[in-house]
């Protein structure tokens, strides 16, 4: 069974439903900017994709109605300063979430990194991080080491583990991703300073907007564990282990 894909514009479903028709990236971006929604359903599930800050409210309510006869599970992909991605097991859950987003559709995000410290005994922590926290021994393949540069008052990336999320997206070269001299670096390094000052591990849930290899900006939710490293000739350091995983808070 092929997937059925159609567009909804101005509260109406386009007349010609075409099985999984592919448009050019330029044409799709134009449609999203105009407030159209893309609805795809098939054996593997259903996707609704749209730009939140466009005049698409009536089309969203049409999409909610279409969920009743669509295949589970449901994924919502929506753009607000970057692409969000959320998964739901029922039409009712997905419909309620779309209504929430409609109510919050006027939000803008001048901040592109949100961080919430969590208590690992009360909040879910990705398995790899929980195992590391128990063993207090960060696996080199999964961790990223950052050294405090006292002269510049910043943290410099010293090593990138090949199985870390950063390596998967950007590679292991220290200059291949935006971790220094950016607002992202400033916000994430606040946790590094906290760990060096207390000498204790810290667990966080993080949501950050990254430009990924597809050249689109995506909001990436992840868990991170920051561990202080023993002082060396290079100076004070922290080891950061991260795993992409669902977080405990929503920003929209």
Secondary structure, 3 states (H helix, E strand, C coil): CCCEEEEEECCEECCCCEECCCCCHHHHHHHHHCCCEEEEEECCEEEEEEECCCCCHHHHHHHHHHHCCCCCCEEEEEECCCEEEEEECCHHHHHHHHHHHHHCCCCCCCCCEEEEEECCCCCCCCHHHHHHHHHCCCCCCCEEEEEEECCCCEEEEEEECCCCHHHHHHCCCCCCCCCCCCHHHHHHHHHHHHHHHHCCCEEEEEEEEEECCCCCEEEEEEEEEEEECCCECCECEEEEEEEECCCCCCCC
